[in-house]
Amino acid sequence: MPILDISSKKVDLHLKKGFLQLTCNDKQKEIPLHIIDAIVVFAYSCNYSQQLLQKLCDENIPLIICDKKSQPIGIFQSTKQNVLRKQRVENQLNLKQSKINLLWQQIIKQKTYNQAQLLRLLDKENSDILNYNQHIKLNDSSNIEALVAQLYWKRLFGRQFKRDPDISGINSLLNYGYIVVRSVFCRVITASGLVPEIGLHHKNLYNPFCLSDDLIEPYRPYVDKIVFEIYDFDKDPDLTPEYKKRIVGVLDKQVNINNKNMHLQFAIQYTVESLISVYENNQNNLFLPNLL
């Protein structure tokens, strides 16, 4: 249970003898905290004990609050997990713009490559996207990411599809999948002494996930693949518990990264560690997943 999904109404969450105690409709369930990577809350009328919140900080388990559109609107996250935090935050703030531009180029090149690879796996046209991929400049100054997105989404889900986080159906499934992966990034980033608000490309003052939203980009096609498989079976899917469980399974998918195979949730750790090497050892390359 890497992601604990709270969708039911009137849920109480407490700490009991080191376990998370979940109470709903007079039924209780106790869950070991060590098996939880993140808690994602969609439900209204959810109550938390102060003791539990303190324990979540001790265990570095992020609590993510979502709105009715399955969009994350807040995060409760530990700030004490890494003794190197001060130095690493300074490294984040002092990274030269030229290095940031290079890193964003790498991220978008790998994202668009993975998008093209997914289309290939689904027997859909991808040659033009591969061509665009070869012309991505530093900082993606020509905004090829957006150009590729227009082609990608229509080929994946049909000409009428529009990627809009505020629309239900397929978009809700995509939102949920990205929340799952983003939550792991938030946990790994903060555990590493970095601040998720300080991004490379994303700069929104009201976004607590800026760095997570940067690093997640090449991982998105893994979510897209699962959502496509659901869409291929159900053309108008709702975000059901069954589909949520299937989407959470993305964390156990095999990923090739730096010529190594590992589960996606461990590849996230690998990517964050490579970013720390950029900050501390003047490295120039991120380790990013390669969709084969």
Secondary structure, DSSP 8 states (H G I E B T S, - for coil): --EEEE-SSSEEEEEETTEEEEEETTEEEEEEGGG-SEEEE--SSEEE-HHHHHHHHHTT--EEEE-TTS-EEEEE--S-S-TTHHHHHHHHHH--HHHHHHHHHHHHHHHHHHHHHHHHHTT---HHHHHHHTT--GGGTT-HHHHHHHHHHHHHH-TT----TTS-THHHHHHHHHHHHHHHHHHHHHHTT--TTS-SS---TT-TTHHHHHHTGGGHHHHHHHHHHHHHH-SS----HHHHHHHHGGGGSEEEETTEEEEHHHHHHHHHHHHHHHHHH-------EE--
